[in-house]
Amino acid sequence: MGIYFRLVLMVSLLFSQNGSDISQMIQNRKVPKDISNTISMTLINSKGKKRTNKMISKSKDRNKKQIMWFLEPKGDRGVAFLKIEIQDKDDQMKMWLPAFKKVRRISSKKKGDSFMGSDLSYEDLSNRDVKHNNFKKLFDEIIDDKGYYVLETKPKKELNSFYSKHISWVNKENMTILKEESYDKKGELKKKKSFKYDYINNYLIATSITVQDVQKEHITKVFMSDISVDNDLPESLFHERSLRRFPAY
């Protein structure tokens, strides 16, 4: 009898998840304390012309703190980027530009701008917290014999987002996002994203992300390699002075 009631409870919980519940489950997904990796980012324009950036990335606290140093192309080598997300405050984003020997602060008004010419905006690099977004489960869907929640995320007014909403397909088993659509302030489809994951030390980590700007007919493909996790990265690494300290490679 006890087993029966537990099964009934599990089934009822499975079918009673609302948008906020799903968002919280995504937030609670098991992730490393920190991640270090190499990123290859290929930009493809409407004519098929390609340009590839290569960088070193280190992040911690669920990617709320991240620093990146650009390796390639040669003209961008030494450029560095720092992001720190702060609860109830605008994210701190800074870019070190060695050619000008200066640090440029990226204001919240610029978060809709392209990150290094890619189809990712600065806003795309930040997490979506539960407090500043509204979540709604639209429906359930089966794709390749796997169950997905289809989740709508609408940024609240105080977030000053450049998007009106996002639609995400969330894997019910592991709470990873398979694909996502992002809509501009006019409600028109702006971007499509797709994600692929691999197990690294028992963590499911995104190793490939494709972003398509459907309005500009431009694509960005991001690949992560040389991934290592739980390296006890120090807090001091995520500081403006670290932008100038190009790591050994």
Helices and strands as residue ranges (DSSP letters): H 2-15, H 19-27, E 34-44, E 50-60, E 65-72, G 74-76, E 80-84, E 92-97, E 102-105, G 108-110, G 123-125, E 133-143, E 146-155, G 157-159, E 163-171, E 177-184, E 189-200, E 203-213, E 218-229, G 235-237, G 240-244
